[in-house]
Amino acid sequence: MLFPYVYVPHPMEILKHFLDFIFYEVWCKAPVSGSYRFALFDDLPELKELMETFHYSDTKGADFFNGHVERIYEIFSNLTQEQIALLASWYGANNEVEKICCNDPSIETVRYSDLEDFHPELAGQFSKFFKGLYSLLGLSDLKAKTGNIDDHYQAFMTKNISGKCPFCGIHDVKGVYHRNREAYDHYLPKGVYPFNSINFKNLAPACHECNSSYKLTKDPAYNPKDPLLTQTNGKRKAFYPYAANSHKIELNLKLKCRDWTDINPLDIEMTFGPEELKEQITTWDDVYGIQERYKAKCCGENDGKYWIEQVLDEWREDDRKPDDFLKALSRNTEKKPYAEANFLKVPFLNACKKAGLFDNL
Ligand SMILES: [Zn+2]
């Protein structure tokens, strides 16, 4: 990704706190706590109150939540301490989103496919519960406690004001002046990883193209089909959407064509740097189809071809030399790299210059 988001704290985070309590204090203690009852939630009165409200609610969502908490409790009450310790370590690991993105060797994540081998019935219940949780965020009883996801989006975009999708940099994301909002992507897919579907460190708004056309259910942290990742069993580094430190991706382009009016993606060679981010960049390109999309943009009538025309027109009409144009553009890009796709426009026009496109008028 081109730049990280700023993480914005919000009352909705309490849901993660509720789930932590349910997992560690209720489910993990099931073998020694006796029969299932609301008193199990005494130590977290806000959660207890919510579960009691759900109990008397006639909404499907409330029933779904309480029913799963109880059913999973029953399964836990028959597990061994070794099994519970393993589940607790997986729960903790799957919520360490930043460490997973760094491919921290101390983190042993679990996927639904692993849970199936471990305990098929529990895997089935976890799958329904954690995949369904996200859609419960709109429940009125819950919204009264935590605000809703639209409030979160407003607060989020008040701090993250770039207006551009950080995953691609070429599309806009809706901000505080839009009535609608972008969808939140489960960065580590909720269909692959249990336990982190309402962890806001794993939820990041993305443009529709990034989320729904390219990433889909691709897993940024794992690609067992990549032969280059055999040494790490398919695990790989990925950019963490809320990294504290920003980074700078270098984009280098080379052009093979002389006739820019006929430019196509095969004429463009694209490489990325710096070397120390190579693994994260490879993952980013794989998950979001970056090269394909950037090359397509460079070949677009109203993008790359227009950028070239701009240089040529200013040369022809106003006698402004391409070098002067590029110098001013580079200065603007230093200040505003994501305005008008400057971060891509500059290396593209530099490549055009090197290929001799601006040698003769
Ligand atoms: Zn995007």
Boltz pocket constraint, residues with backbone or C-beta under 6 A from the ligand:
constraints:
  - pocket:
      binder: B
      contacts: [[A, 165], [A, 166], [A, 167], [A, 168], [A, 169], [A, 170], [A, 171], [A, 206], [A, 207], [A, 208], [A, 209], [A, 210], [A, 211]]
      max_distance: 6.0
